């Protein structure tokens, strides 16, 4: 048994700066594209980090679930949908894939929905800048079980040593009464090199699962626009096989992998590939990677 991507959804318009709204829209889109009903989604995992007004409680997954209109029936025999937040920086989506795989393997639900996305907590901007280098957007991966030899392999993770390379926090010493709309992001001068180091290790571990390295497309985090191609060079993957999200407004952060896959499917740029190497890298420094075997034809349902 494997786990495959049944559909994707993306929201990145500028009419709202709410990550709850963006993620809810992306979730709805992913279901509508393939005719899956809300009651067929048993679990929602929110992998986003930066949220509206620095919300801590309730879980943002519950707010996204409501925005998406999933599992809102409360009668005795109505279907139930469980949701929770999974926060591990830029690698959160691949960590969520790990958890979703374990859930789907039990046969307890037809689908697991992984949503992701970030926003500045003030909700006053949607484009990245020097102070907050992440664009406002949302994305959704709808996952299902399959008996075909396709889908995700094992997710490999790597934790680097030393300082975090990238960190974000609310400065409680200076925030005053404005803390719900503030976020400080600090990147060390060599952060990209340090993220690349752990990304290469994770990627090589994932590639070691398959002796055939032909037909691989690379989708990686975008802490800088050039990061995916630097990673491709380090791994010996042709730069023409790198697929990225739309970076017009900056780094989508946790939504980067899903948005890149969605874009590649919509543009039919995976047709000549048989596998996708997903690699995420971020604060820690930490990285995660997994090899995804594409259905044929790739993107038939996304």
N, C-alpha and C positions, 0 to 999 in steps of 0.2 A: 504494500500500500504506500502511496505517496500523497503529497499535498501540492496542489497546483493553484495558480492564480486564475480564478474564473473571470474576474473583471476588475477594472480600476475606475477611479473617479478622481477628478481634480477640480478645485475651486481656487482661483487666484485673481478674481476681479477686485477693483478698488472701491466698489460701492459699500463695502463693509470692512472694518479692520478687526472684526471679532473672529478669533480662531474657532470658537464654538460654531459660529454660523458657517464659516468656510468648511470645517470638517463635516458638519451636518449635511451641507450641500454635496460634498464629495461622496459621502456615504450613500445618499439618495441616488446620485448619478450611477454609482457602481451597481446598485441593485436594478435600477431601471434599464440599464444597458443590456442585461441578460434575463430580465423578467423574473427575478427572484423576489419573493414577497418578504416583507419585514419579519413575519412570523417564522421564516426559515433561517433566520440568523439567531443562533443560540448564545453567542458571546461576542462582545465588542471590546477590543483592546485599544486604548488611546495611548499612542507613543509620543505625543507632543510634549514639549518641555515648557516653552514660554507661553503663558496663557493670559486671558483677559484679566486685567486688574490684579495680577499675581494671585489668582484664586487658589486657595489651599483646600477648602471644603465647600461644598461637596466635591467628590471626585469629578474632574472635568469630563470624564467619560460619560457620566450620567447626564450632564448637560448636553453633550453631543448626541447621546442616544435620544433625548427628547427632541432636539432640533431635527434629527433624522426621521423621527416618527416611528421608532422601532421599539417594540415591547411595551407599549403604553396601555395595553388592555389589562384590566385588573379583576375580571371575573374569575371564579374558582377554577375553571378548566381552560382558561386562556393560556396560550404559550408564554413562556418566560424567556427573557433575554438578560443575561448577566453581563455587566460591564465593569471595567476597572482601568486605572492608569498604570502604565509601565514606563518608568522614567530612567533612562540611562544615556542621556545625551544623544549624540548623533547616531549611535548604534541601536537606539531603542526599537526601530522598526524590525531589524533582524533578530533582536532578542524576542520581540513579539511573535515573529515567525516561529521561533523555537517553541514558545508556549502554545501557540495555535496548533502546531503540529502535534504536540502531546495531547491536546484536547480532542482534535479531530480523530486521532488514532483510537480513542475510546469509543467512537461511534455515537457519542451522546448528543451530537448536533450535526446538522447538514453543512453549515457554513460558520466561519469565524471572520469577522470584519476587523481589520487593523486600520485605524485612522491615525493620521499624523498631521502635524502642522504647528506653526509658531506665529506669534505676533508680539509686538512691543506692548507691554502691559498697560500703557497709557491709552492704547487704541487711537492714537493720534497720527500714526504713520503706517505705511504699508511697504515702502521701499527701504532696503538696507542702507546704512550709512556708516561712517567711521565709529560712531558711538555704539550702535546696535547693528551688527553686520548680518542680520537675518531678515529675509523678506516675509511678509504676511501672506499666508496661503494655507490650504488644506488639501489632504489627499486621502484616498482610501484604497485598500487592497482587500478584495473579497476572495477568501480562500475556501477550498473544498477538497475533500478526499478524492483520490483517483486510484484505480487499479492498474492504470497504464504506467509504463516505465518512464514517466516524466515528472517534473516538479522539483521541489527543493531537496538538496542533499543535507548533510549535516552542517549546522552553523558552527563555525570555528571562531573563537574569541581570543584576543591577545590584550594583556594589560601592560603598559609601559612602566618604566621606572622613573623616579624623580618627581619633579613638580608636575602640575596638571596640564601645562602647555596652554590650555584655554580654560577659563573659569568665568562664571557669571554669578552675581549675588546682588542682594539688596543691602545697601550700606545702612545698617540700623543706627549707626552713630550720627549720621547726617540727614536721614530721610525726613525727619520731622513728621508732619501729618500727610506727606505725599507719597509714602512708601508703596501704596498699591499701584502707582503709575510709574515707578522707577525700576531700572535694571542697569547694573554695571557689568560690562563684558570686558575682560582683559585677555589679551593674547600675547604670549611671550614672543620676542623677536624671531625665534627659530621654530615657532609653532608648526608651520607647514612641514618642515623637515622631520620634526618629531612625529607628526601624524602619519607622514609617509612611511616612516620606519615601521610603525606597528601595523599599518595597512598592508604593507608588503608581506609581513610575517603571516598575517591572517589569510591573505589571498593565496599565498603559496601552500598553506595547509589545506585550503579548500580545493585548490587545483590538484593536489596530490591524490585526491579521491578518484581521479579519472586520468588514465594514461593517455587518452586522446585529447590533445589540446587544440585541435582544429575547430573552426566554427564557433569560437567563443567571442561574444560581445562583452564589453566591460561597462558596468554602470556603477559609479562610485559617488561618494559624498563630494560636495563642492565647497569646502571651506575657503578655497580660492578658485577662480574660474579655471586655472591651469592644472589643478590638482589631479583630476582624472587622467589627463594625458601624461603627467609625470609618473603616475602609478602604472599606466600602460607601458611606458618605456622601461620601468624597473622590472616589469613582469615579462617583457618580450612580447607584448600584445600590440598588434598594429594599431596606430592611432586612429585609423579609419574605422575601427571596430568599437570606438568609444562612443557611448550614447549619454547625453546630458539633458537635464531639464532646461526649461527656458529660464535664463539668468538675467533677464532684462531688468528685474527689480532687485536682484541680489540672490544670495544663497537661501534656498528653501529649507535648509537645515534638516530637520527630521523627515520632511516630506520629499527630500531630494531624490531618493531612490525610486519611490513610487511615481513621482512626476516624470522622471527620466524614462521609466518603463512605459508609462502611459503615452508619452510623446513618441517613443520609438514604435509602439504598436499603431498609433494613429497615423504615423507617417510611413508605416510599412518598411522600416529600416532594419527589421530583424529577420526578414524573409530568407536571407542567405546564411543565417546563423542557426546553430542547433542548441547552443547553450548560452546562458548569461551568467557572468560572474558578478555578483553583487558584493560590493565592499563598502563598509561604512567606517568612518574614523572621526574621532572628536575628542572632547575633554577627557582627561585621565592621565596621559593620553591612552586611549583605548581604541580597539578596532574589532570588527566582526566581518566575516565573509562567508558566503555560501554559493555553491554552484547550482544553478537552476537549469534543468533540462527542459527545453521548450517543446510544447506540443507542436504537431505539424498539421496545418501550417501555423506558424507562430502568430499569436494574437487573434485566433479565430473567434474567441469569445470576449475579448477585451475591447 
